[in-house]
Amino acid sequence: LYGDKGYITALKEEFAERNLHLITKLRANMKKNQVLTEPQAYYLRHRGLIETAFDVLKNQLNIEHSRHRSPKNFLINLLAGLIAYTFLEKTPNIKAYPQKLEDKQIVFIQENVK
């Protein structure tokens, strides 16, 4: 899970109990003992795009409406917002982390032969 710097201490311990890892940028006053893999650092650098997508969902498509009278209405509002998001012409996107092949790794490409 990727998160904000402000929620580190309370949530990190709770997530660790559930075997989840909270990945955040470090604050200036924190010890530098967090080691990130290349893919983790790649996606952490792109958190701004994720925040932009959430902003579009909440503010333009009205997903953050908290006065639902039933769980069914909440789910319908959520699904309607997500469906509307798919029809937007431009949406923020993150390219998948480019996987590097190791020297000893062999890749077989099989073509469909009729």
VMD Tcl script that draws the C-alpha trace (Angstrom):
set ca {
  {0.00 0.00 0.00}
  {1.23 3.48 -0.84}
  {0.37 6.32 1.53}
  {1.05 9.83 2.77}
  {3.90 10.76 5.09}
  {1.53 11.94 7.81}
  {-0.09 8.58 8.55}
  {3.03 6.50 8.95}
  {3.37 5.50 12.60}
  {-0.19 4.56 13.49}
  {-1.04 2.68 10.33}
  {2.31 1.02 9.69}
  {2.09 -1.10 12.83}
  {-1.54 -2.01 12.20}
  {-0.81 -3.03 8.61}
  {2.26 -5.03 9.68}
  {0.00 -7.18 11.86}
  {-2.03 -7.98 8.74}
  {1.14 -8.68 6.70}
  {0.67 -5.53 4.59}
  {3.51 -3.13 3.81}
  {2.91 0.63 3.86}
  {5.25 2.41 1.46}
  {5.63 6.16 2.01}
  {8.12 8.92 1.41}
  {10.21 9.63 4.47}
  {9.82 12.82 6.45}
  {12.89 14.95 7.11}
  {12.98 13.97 10.81}
  {12.73 10.20 10.22}
  {15.49 7.62 10.23}
  {16.43 6.43 6.78}
  {15.92 2.71 7.40}
  {13.28 2.05 4.75}
  {14.71 0.13 1.80}
  {12.65 0.19 -1.39}
  {12.93 -2.06 -4.39}
  {13.09 -0.45 -7.84}
  {9.39 -1.10 -8.63}
  {8.32 0.29 -5.23}
  {10.33 3.47 -5.77}
  {8.96 3.78 -9.33}
  {5.33 3.67 -8.19}
  {6.05 5.90 -5.18}
  {7.34 8.59 -7.54}
  {4.03 8.40 -9.46}
  {1.75 8.87 -6.43}
  {0.78 12.32 -7.69}
  {-1.04 10.76 -10.63}
  {-2.96 8.48 -8.29}
  {-3.99 11.51 -6.21}
  {-5.11 13.25 -9.42}
  {-7.30 10.28 -10.36}
  {-8.87 10.29 -6.88}
  {-9.48 14.03 -7.19}
  {-11.31 13.52 -10.50}
  {-13.43 10.75 -8.99}
  {-14.32 12.73 -5.88}
  {-14.79 16.25 -7.23}
  {-15.91 15.85 -10.85}
  {-17.81 12.57 -10.62}
  {-19.24 13.06 -7.09}
  {-18.16 9.74 -5.61}
  {-17.46 11.30 -2.21}
  {-21.08 11.72 -1.18}
  {-21.52 10.66 2.43}
  {-25.28 10.86 2.99}
  {-26.45 7.62 1.45}
  {-29.52 6.16 3.09}
  {-28.67 2.58 2.26}
  {-25.61 0.52 1.29}
  {-27.27 -0.19 -2.06}
  {-27.43 3.54 -2.88}
  {-23.78 3.93 -1.91}
  {-22.76 1.10 -4.23}
  {-24.85 2.44 -7.12}
  {-23.29 5.90 -6.71}
  {-19.79 4.39 -6.60}
  {-20.32 2.22 -9.68}
  {-21.92 5.09 -11.62}
  {-18.89 7.28 -10.87}
  {-16.44 4.56 -11.92}
  {-18.35 3.91 -15.15}
  {-18.42 7.65 -15.89}
  {-14.65 7.74 -15.30}
  {-14.12 5.17 -18.06}
  {-15.85 7.50 -20.54}
  {-13.56 10.47 -19.85}
  {-11.34 11.31 -22.81}
  {-8.21 11.99 -20.78}
  {-7.43 10.24 -17.54}
  {-4.17 10.11 -15.58}
  {-2.32 6.85 -16.13}
  {0.87 5.21 -14.95}
  {2.85 2.97 -17.23}
  {3.63 -0.41 -15.75}
  {7.09 -0.76 -14.27}
  {9.42 -1.98 -17.02}
  {10.62 -5.41 -15.97}
  {14.29 -5.98 -16.71}
  {15.37 -9.39 -17.91}
  {18.25 -10.93 -16.04}
  {21.28 -12.25 -17.89}
  {20.39 -15.88 -17.29}
  {16.68 -15.52 -18.02}
  {15.39 -17.01 -21.27}
  {12.14 -15.85 -22.83}
  {10.28 -18.09 -25.24}
  {7.81 -16.53 -27.65}
  {5.41 -19.00 -29.17}
  {3.46 -18.05 -32.25}
  {0.15 -19.64 -33.07}
  {0.92 -22.10 -35.85}
  {-1.99 -23.58 -37.77}
}
mol new
graphics top color blue
foreach p $ca { graphics top sphere $p radius 0.5 }
foreach p [lrange $ca 0 end-1] q [lrange $ca 1 end] { graphics top cylinder $p $q radius 0.2 }
display resetview
